[in-house]
């Protein structure tokens, strides 16, 4: 490799290509569109997946399976260890407080509390779903579990 090649053909302030400005420009007459055909016409743009009349790839492949993923609820997952770190003893954990503390950042439909880690603080936890171990740990530390209706 020649080190000079790295920057060859790269211009910081490239001029705009002025098409349709005579034969001397090299982009005159047909303005780089060729002669006749679909691409030469105004407003011509091929649809997504068009392969020039050849049977497109998405039609050549077999249809397999089905997914309901786009209808599934977006679940924000929070572990018991995170609650231990971010909340003080006697506080209430709710969707609003989780958003305030930056624990539920993305858009969510449901909050689920999982049982990873230990909990020693007495918290009132309001969420839509709880794992069995999380519920057990919250109640063992003297806290209460409140299920929200989604």
Protein Blocks (a to p, Z undefined) as FASTA:
>chain_A
ZZklmmgoiafblcdddehiajklopghjnonagehjklpghiacdehiaghpacfklmp
ccedjdfklmpccdddddfklmmmmpcehiacdfklmmmnopambccfbdcddfedcdfb
dcddddfbdcfklmmmmmmnopacddddZZ
